[in-house]
Amino acid sequence: MDTREPMIQKEQSFLSEVVRASGENLQACYQCQKCAAGCPVVDAMDLLPNQVLRHIQYEHRERVLGWKTIWICASCYTCSVRCPNDIDIARIMDTLR
């Protein structure tokens, strides 16, 4: 192995960054939309909470971080309580902010 060449590190995926930072398994989301159905501020969001999770799964970093949804989230934890897979969606929104 030639030690003179710098090692190229593979860029970490957006999904793995969010999972590592939040501690949540957002891959468990199957888009039931219970999080959106209970959200008191969903009408002001440009993207539903479940859609944010889906876009993270699809590695859409710029899109997710550019939408207003993560800033509008009231962190009331209604979405987290309603999630049948115990995903703390409010924690993910906090992580994204």
NORDA-V687010 format. One line per field, one symbol per residue. ss: DSSP state (A for helix, B for strand, O for the rest). burial: + if it has 24 or more other ideal C-beta (glycine too) atoms within 12 Angstrom, else -. Layout:
# NORDA-V687010
ss: ???
burial: ???
This chain:
# NORDA-V687010
ss: OOOOOOOOOOOOOAAAAAAAAAOOOAAAOOOOOAAAAAOOOAAAOOOOAAAAAAAAAOOOAAAAAAOOAAAAOOOOOAAAAAOOOOOOAAAAAAAAO
burial: -------------++--++--+-+++--+----+++-++-++--+-+++++++++++------+--+-++-++-+--+++-++---+++++++-++-
